[in-house]
Amino acid sequence: MSAPQDPRAPRDVPVLFSLLGLVAAFALGLWAGIHYMSNDASLFYGLIAGLSFGAAFAFGQQIKNRFVPPKARKSDWKVQTPGAAELSPARLAAQQARKISVEFDDEEIRTMVRGAKREGIAWAEVKDVTIRISEGHLPQPEWILSGQSAEGIKGILVPNDADGLEELMQAMKQRLPGYDNDQNYSTVIAAMSAMEGSFHVWSRQPA
């Protein structure tokens, strides 16, 4: 016996209905557009034309999604960037030569290059988390974890393609108070669609 259907789940619109809607909306938009041009740019006909073509686009998207379902977006905290296949061989070789990984334990977060420590900051010293998208041929997101120590201001810079970043993202949710919330996640989403700029994600609140 099949499982009962959730009444709250969205129901698929029949393709025939979407096709009829597309044709009707496009025809109405065309009709209103012709009248708009022949009636001294009438606001009434312009509004109808705009709404009709918008509806036609929506019906077209429904039809497209029935035959080519959209890919599900991963709801993670990592900024999605161009993969290795999109880089030229020379750029890929240069990238691998300076490949940075990130490690952490109960006390410290550190970046590593070829097994050697590059930078480090204690969890207790982390005060801010920022995503910086550097300008260039391809956007290069970098996570900046900064704070204050006895020696002064310090921090680490973690490239978005660093090995170990996924594990660090999970640890930050647990170890940075208030990090795992909707506002911070929305900031990361905004950074995903950016080509450049700086996006402040989190600050440690005073105790």
C-alpha positions in Angstrom: 0.0 0.0 0.0 1.4 3.4 -1.0 2.1 6.0 1.7 -0.5 8.8 2.0 0.3 12.0 0.2 1.2 15.0 2.3 -1.7 17.5 1.7 0.8 20.3 2.2 3.1 19.1 -0.6 2.8 21.2 -3.9 0.9 19.4 -6.6 2.3 19.2 -10.2 0.5 21.4 -12.7 -0.5 19.3 -15.8 1.6 20.1 -18.8 -1.5 20.7 -21.0 -2.7 23.3 -18.6 0.7 25.0 -18.6 0.8 25.0 -22.4 -2.7 26.5 -22.7 -1.7 29.1 -20.1 1.5 29.9 -22.0 -0.4 30.4 -25.3 -3.2 32.4 -23.7 -0.8 34.7 -21.7 1.4 35.3 -24.7 -1.5 36.0 -27.0 -3.0 38.5 -24.4 0.4 40.1 -24.0 0.8 40.5 -27.8 -2.7 41.9 -28.1 -2.1 44.4 -25.2 1.3 45.3 -26.7 -0.2 46.2 -30.1 -2.8 48.4 -28.4 -0.2 50.0 -26.2 1.8 51.0 -29.3 -1.3 52.3 -31.1 -2.9 54.2 -28.2 -0.1 56.6 -27.3 1.5 54.3 -24.8 -1.6 53.8 -22.7 -0.7 52.8 -19.1 -3.6 50.4 -19.0 -2.5 48.3 -22.0 1.1 48.6 -20.9 0.2 47.1 -17.5 -1.8 44.2 -19.1 1.1 43.5 -21.5 3.6 43.4 -18.6 1.5 41.1 -16.5 0.7 38.8 -19.5 4.3 38.3 -20.5 5.3 37.7 -16.9 2.6 35.0 -16.7 3.9 33.5 -20.0 7.4 33.3 -18.5 6.1 31.6 -15.4 4.1 29.0 -17.5 7.3 28.5 -19.6 9.3 27.8 -16.5 6.7 25.3 -15.3 7.0 23.4 -18.6 10.8 23.5 -18.6 10.9 22.2 -15.0 8.7 19.3 -15.9 11.1 18.1 -18.6 14.3 19.4 -17.2 14.0 19.3 -13.3 16.2 22.0 -11.6 19.1 20.7 -9.7 18.7 20.8 -5.9 20.9 23.4 -4.2 23.1 22.1 -1.4 22.2 23.9 1.8 25.7 24.1 3.1 27.8 27.0 4.4 30.5 26.8 1.8 30.7 29.3 -1.1 30.4 27.5 -4.4 33.2 28.5 -6.8 34.3 27.3 -10.3 35.7 23.8 -10.2 39.1 22.6 -11.4 37.7 21.7 -14.8 37.1 25.4 -15.5 40.8 26.4 -14.9 43.5 26.3 -17.5 46.3 23.7 -17.0 48.7 26.5 -16.0 46.4 28.0 -13.4 45.5 24.6 -12.1 49.2 23.7 -11.7 49.9 27.0 -9.9 46.9 26.5 -7.6 48.0 23.0 -6.6 51.6 24.2 -6.0 50.4 26.6 -3.3 47.4 24.5 -2.1 46.4 25.4 1.4 44.6 23.1 3.9 43.1 23.9 7.2 43.3 21.9 10.4 42.0 22.4 13.9 41.9 20.8 17.3 40.3 21.8 20.6 42.6 24.7 21.1 43.6 26.1 17.7 42.7 26.6 14.0 45.7 26.5 11.6 46.3 26.6 7.9 48.9 24.3 6.4 51.0 24.3 3.2 52.6 21.0 2.2 52.5 19.8 5.8 54.0 23.0 7.3 52.0 25.4 9.5 51.3 28.7 7.7 49.1 30.6 10.2 47.2 29.9 13.4 44.6 31.4 15.8 43.1 30.0 19.0 39.4 29.4 19.0 39.1 31.7 22.1 40.8 34.5 20.1 38.4 34.4 17.1 36.3 37.5 17.2 35.2 37.9 13.6 34.4 35.8 10.5 34.4 37.5 7.1 34.2 36.2 3.5 36.2 38.2 1.0 35.8 37.8 -2.7 38.9 38.9 -4.4 38.6 40.6 -7.8 40.0 38.7 -10.8 39.2 36.5 -13.8 37.5 34.0 -11.5 36.1 35.0 -8.1 38.3 33.6 -5.3 36.4 33.5 -2.0 38.5 33.5 1.2 37.3 33.0 4.8 39.0 35.4 7.2 39.0 34.4 10.9 40.5 37.2 12.9 40.7 38.3 16.5 42.9 39.8 19.3 45.6 38.1 21.2 48.3 39.2 23.7 50.6 39.9 20.7 48.0 42.1 19.0 45.6 41.6 16.1 46.0 38.2 14.4 44.0 35.9 12.1 44.1 33.3 9.4 43.0 33.3 5.8 41.3 30.1 4.4 40.7 29.8 0.7 37.3 28.4 -0.2 38.9 25.4 -1.8 41.1 24.5 1.1 41.0 20.9 2.2 39.3 20.6 5.6 37.1 23.6 5.1 33.9 21.6 5.3 34.9 20.1 8.7 35.9 23.6 9.9 32.4 25.0 8.9 30.8 22.3 11.1 33.1 23.0 14.0 32.4 26.7 13.8 28.7 26.1 14.2 29.5 24.3 17.5 32.4 26.4 18.8 31.5 30.0 17.8 28.5 31.2 19.9 25.6 32.4 17.7 27.3 31.5 14.5 24.7 29.0 13.3 21.7 31.2 12.6 19.6 32.4 9.7 21.1 35.8 9.4 24.6 34.5 9.1 23.5 31.8 6.6 21.8 34.5 4.5 25.1 36.5 4.4 26.9 33.4 3.1 24.2 32.9 0.4 24.7 36.6 -0.6 28.5 35.9 -0.9 27.8 32.9 -3.2 26.4 35.1 -5.9 29.0 37.9 -5.6 31.9 38.5 -7.9 33.8 40.7 -5.5 33.4 42.4 -2.1 33.6 41.7 1.6 30.8 40.0 3.6 30.9 40.1 7.4 29.4 36.8 8.7 29.9 36.7 12.5 31.2 38.7 15.5 31.7 37.4 19.0 29.4 39.2 21.4 30.8 40.6 24.6 30.4 38.3 27.5 
